[in-house]
Amino acid sequence: MLLDAVVLVLREVLEAAVLVSLLIALSLNLRLRLSWLAWALPIALFGAYLFASSLATITDALDGAGQEVVNASLQLGIYLLIVAIVCCVLLLRRSASPTIPLYVFMTLAVSFAMIREGSEIWIYVTGFAAVTEYRTTIYAGSAIGAGIGLSVGVLLFAGLRAIPASRSYTACLTALGLIGAGMVMQATLLLTQVDLLPAGKPLWNSSALLSEQSIAGELLYAVFGYEATPSALQMGLYLGSLALVAAVPFVLRDHNRGSDACA
């Protein structure tokens, strides 16, 4: 039970911690204020509590698929916000663009991530802590898992700040793209589980190399959407999501060239 609590809380905390670390490092590289984080934290806490307290109602919605649909919507929302963040960052690097939209997108991305992960932790901890014999183990495991996840986030942030700003900038945008595509993969899996998307035959099975049930597999799933048996639809959406983020710099460059030519 202790190990289960550590892994579950670590998995949930790690995803949000990595995203927050990347956005903080990116903000500091761009010499932006961190006021967006001060807004994101209370929004996330309130949203996670509201989600967890309304879980029964959410679960019963859409013929029992409500929880999966809401979680998938949050993940797809995070992906779209990541695309918007990448666009704003690239525009900000090339001109004195307004920073308010970027602050809003960062606030919402972190809020959505923390709402989803925080509600999962809240439900798990309060559910098992209600059983007296599990209470101490659950609290201890949750504290250890949260501590490890936050430590990884701090180490990632320190590493990004230790390398040259240009490399840190590129690393942040690349990692954001991978995380966003992972969100799409997770959302696709959830919608497949409730038959809103077709399952399809798996293209391969990498369970022998890295099982989804292993600790490493669970953590890779949490951060990058690792799937040992992806279908053609899942891989198509994943690669398409990556391609969309990768295309943003080229689209903006062509747009800027067109604007300069008109001028």
C-alpha positions as CSV (number, residue, x, y, z in Angstrom):
1,M,0.0,0.0,0.0
2,L,2.9,2.4,0.8
3,L,4.5,1.9,-2.6
4,D,1.2,2.2,-4.4
5,A,0.6,5.6,-2.6
6,V,4.1,6.8,-3.5
7,V,3.8,5.9,-7.2
8,L,0.2,7.2,-7.6
9,V,0.9,10.6,-6.0
10,L,4.3,10.8,-7.7
11,R,2.7,10.2,-11.0
12,E,0.1,12.9,-10.5
13,V,2.5,15.5,-9.0
14,L,5.2,14.9,-11.6
15,E,3.1,15.9,-14.6
16,A,2.2,19.2,-13.0
17,A,5.6,19.8,-11.6
18,V,7.3,19.4,-14.9
19,L,4.9,21.7,-16.7
20,V,5.2,24.4,-14.0
21,S,9.1,24.1,-14.0
22,L,9.2,24.6,-17.8
23,L,6.9,27.6,-17.7
24,I,8.8,29.3,-14.9
25,A,12.1,28.7,-16.6
26,L,10.6,30.0,-19.9
27,S,9.2,33.1,-18.1
28,L,12.6,33.9,-16.5
29,N,14.4,33.4,-19.8
30,L,12.0,36.0,-21.3
31,R,12.3,38.2,-18.3
32,L,8.6,38.0,-17.5
33,R,7.0,38.3,-14.1
34,L,5.7,35.2,-12.4
35,S,2.4,36.8,-11.5
36,W,0.6,34.2,-13.6
37,L,1.7,31.5,-11.1
38,A,0.1,33.5,-8.2
39,W,-3.2,33.4,-10.0
40,A,-2.9,29.7,-11.1
41,L,-2.4,28.2,-7.6
42,P,-5.7,29.4,-6.0
43,I,-7.7,28.7,-9.1
44,A,-6.2,25.2,-9.2
45,L,-6.9,24.5,-5.5
46,F,-10.5,25.6,-5.8
47,G,-11.0,23.8,-9.1
48,A,-9.5,20.5,-7.7
49,Y,-11.8,20.7,-4.6
50,L,-14.8,21.4,-6.8
51,F,-14.0,18.6,-9.2
52,A,-13.4,16.1,-6.4
53,S,-16.5,17.1,-4.4
54,S,-18.7,16.8,-7.6
55,L,-17.1,13.5,-8.7
56,A,-20.3,11.5,-8.3
57,T,-22.3,13.9,-10.4
58,I,-19.6,14.1,-13.0
59,T,-19.2,10.3,-13.2
60,D,-22.9,9.7,-13.7
61,A,-23.1,12.2,-16.6
62,L,-23.0,11.1,-20.2
63,D,-24.1,7.5,-19.4
64,G,-21.3,7.0,-16.9
65,A,-18.5,8.5,-19.1
66,G,-18.5,11.9,-17.5
67,Q,-15.3,11.6,-15.6
68,E,-13.3,10.4,-18.6
69,V,-14.8,13.1,-20.9
70,V,-14.0,15.9,-18.4
71,N,-10.5,14.6,-17.9
72,A,-10.0,14.3,-21.6
73,S,-11.3,17.8,-22.1
74,L,-8.9,19.2,-19.5
75,Q,-6.0,17.4,-21.3
76,L,-7.0,18.7,-24.7
77,G,-7.4,22.1,-23.2
78,I,-3.9,22.0,-21.9
79,Y,-2.6,21.0,-25.3
80,L,-4.3,23.9,-27.0
81,L,-3.0,26.2,-24.3
82,I,0.5,24.9,-24.9
83,V,0.2,25.7,-28.6
84,A,-1.0,29.2,-27.8
85,I,1.9,29.6,-25.3
86,V,4.4,28.6,-28.0
87,C,2.8,31.1,-30.4
88,C,3.0,33.9,-27.9
89,V,6.6,33.1,-26.9
90,L,7.8,33.1,-30.5
91,L,6.0,36.4,-31.2
92,L,7.4,37.9,-28.0
93,R,10.9,36.9,-29.0
94,R,10.5,38.6,-32.4
95,S,8.7,41.8,-31.4
96,A,7.4,43.7,-28.4
97,S,4.1,41.8,-28.3
98,P,1.7,42.2,-25.4
99,T,2.4,39.7,-22.5
100,I,-1.1,39.6,-21.1
101,P,-2.3,36.8,-23.4
102,L,0.8,34.8,-22.5
103,Y,0.1,35.3,-18.8
104,V,-3.5,34.1,-19.3
105,F,-2.5,31.0,-21.2
106,M,0.1,30.0,-18.7
107,T,-2.3,30.6,-15.8
108,L,-5.0,28.4,-17.5
109,A,-2.5,25.7,-18.5
110,V,-1.1,25.3,-15.0
111,S,-4.6,25.5,-13.5
112,F,-6.0,22.8,-15.7
113,A,-3.1,20.5,-15.0
114,M,-3.3,21.0,-11.2
115,I,-7.1,20.6,-11.2
116,R,-6.9,17.3,-12.9
117,E,-3.9,16.0,-10.9
118,G,-5.0,17.5,-7.6
119,S,-8.5,16.1,-7.8
120,E,-7.1,12.6,-8.4
121,I,-4.8,12.9,-5.4
122,W,-7.6,14.3,-3.2
123,I,-10.0,11.5,-4.2
124,Y,-7.3,8.8,-3.6
125,V,-6.1,10.1,-0.2
126,T,-9.5,10.9,1.3
127,G,-10.9,7.6,0.1
128,F,-8.2,5.4,1.6
129,A,-7.5,7.6,4.6
130,A,-11.1,7.0,5.7
131,V,-10.0,3.4,6.6
132,T,-8.1,3.7,9.9
133,E,-5.6,0.9,9.2
134,Y,-4.5,2.5,5.9
135,R,-4.5,6.1,7.1
136,T,-0.9,6.4,8.3
137,T,0.5,4.5,5.3
138,I,-1.5,6.6,2.8
139,Y,-0.4,9.9,4.4
140,A,3.3,8.7,4.5
141,G,3.3,7.4,0.9
142,S,1.5,10.5,-0.4
143,A,4.0,12.8,1.3
144,I,6.9,10.8,-0.1
145,G,5.5,10.8,-3.6
146,A,4.7,14.5,-3.5
147,G,8.2,15.2,-2.2
148,I,9.9,13.2,-5.0
149,G,7.7,14.8,-7.7
150,L,8.4,18.4,-6.4
151,S,12.1,17.6,-6.2
152,V,12.2,16.4,-9.8
153,G,10.5,19.7,-10.8
154,V,13.0,21.7,-8.8
155,L,16.0,19.8,-10.4
156,L,14.5,20.3,-13.8
157,F,14.2,24.0,-13.2
158,A,17.7,24.2,-11.9
159,G,19.1,22.4,-14.9
160,L,17.2,24.6,-17.3
161,R,18.6,27.7,-15.6
162,A,22.1,26.3,-15.5
163,I,22.5,26.0,-19.3
164,P,22.7,29.0,-21.7
165,A,19.5,30.9,-22.1
166,S,19.2,30.1,-25.9
167,R,19.5,26.3,-25.2
168,S,17.1,26.6,-22.2
169,Y,14.6,28.4,-24.4
170,T,14.7,25.7,-27.1
171,A,14.6,22.9,-24.5
172,C,11.5,24.4,-22.8
173,L,9.6,24.7,-26.1
174,T,10.6,21.2,-27.2
175,A,9.6,19.7,-23.9
176,L,6.3,21.6,-23.9
177,G,5.5,20.2,-27.4
178,L,6.2,16.6,-26.1
179,I,4.1,17.1,-23.0
180,G,1.3,18.6,-25.1
181,A,1.3,15.6,-27.5
182,G,1.3,13.3,-24.5
183,M,-1.8,15.1,-23.2
184,V,-3.5,14.3,-26.6
185,M,-2.4,10.7,-26.3
186,Q,-3.9,10.4,-22.8
187,A,-7.1,12.1,-23.9
188,T,-7.4,9.7,-26.8
189,L,-7.0,6.7,-24.5
190,L,-9.7,8.0,-22.1
191,L,-12.1,8.6,-25.0
192,T,-11.3,5.1,-26.4
193,Q,-12.1,3.5,-23.0
194,V,-15.6,5.0,-23.1
195,D,-16.1,4.0,-26.7
196,L,-16.2,7.6,-28.0
197,L,-13.3,6.8,-30.2
198,P,-12.6,3.5,-32.0
199,A,-10.0,1.3,-30.3
200,G,-8.4,-0.3,-33.4
201,K,-5.7,-2.9,-33.5
202,P,-2.3,-2.0,-31.8
203,L,0.5,-1.1,-34.2
204,W,3.0,-2.8,-31.9
205,N,3.4,-4.0,-28.3
206,S,6.5,-2.7,-26.4
207,S,5.4,-4.1,-23.1
208,A,8.3,-6.5,-23.1
209,L,10.7,-3.6,-23.2
210,L,8.7,-1.3,-20.9
211,S,5.5,-2.3,-19.3
212,E,2.8,0.4,-18.7
213,Q,2.4,-1.2,-15.2
214,S,6.0,-0.6,-14.3
215,I,7.0,2.4,-12.3
216,A,8.9,3.9,-15.2
217,G,6.1,3.1,-17.6
218,E,3.5,4.9,-15.3
219,L,5.8,8.0,-15.0
220,L,6.4,8.1,-18.7
221,Y,2.7,7.9,-19.3
222,A,2.0,10.7,-16.9
223,V,4.5,13.1,-18.4
224,F,4.7,12.1,-22.1
225,G,1.7,9.8,-22.6
226,Y,3.6,6.6,-23.1
227,E,1.5,3.8,-24.5
228,A,2.8,0.3,-25.1
229,T,0.1,-0.8,-27.5
230,P,-0.9,2.3,-29.5
231,S,-3.5,2.1,-32.3
232,A,-3.1,3.8,-35.7
233,L,-5.6,6.5,-34.5
234,Q,-3.7,7.2,-31.3
235,M,-0.3,7.4,-33.1
236,G,-1.8,9.6,-35.8
237,L,-3.2,12.1,-33.3
238,Y,0.0,12.0,-31.3
239,L,2.2,12.7,-34.3
240,G,-0.3,15.3,-35.7
241,S,-0.1,17.1,-32.3
242,L,3.7,17.2,-32.4
243,A,3.6,18.4,-36.0
244,L,1.2,21.2,-35.2
245,V,3.5,22.5,-32.4
246,A,6.6,22.1,-34.7
247,A,4.9,24.0,-37.5
248,V,4.1,27.1,-35.4
249,P,7.6,28.7,-35.9
250,F,7.4,28.2,-39.7
251,V,3.8,29.6,-39.9
252,L,4.7,32.6,-37.9
253,R,7.9,33.2,-39.9
254,D,5.9,33.0,-43.2
255,H,3.3,35.4,-41.7
256,N,6.0,37.9,-40.7
257,R,7.5,37.7,-44.2
258,G,4.1,38.4,-45.7
259,S,3.5,41.3,-43.4
260,D,7.0,42.8,-44.2
261,A,6.3,42.4,-47.9
262,C,3.0,44.2,-47.6
263,A,4.6,47.0,-45.7
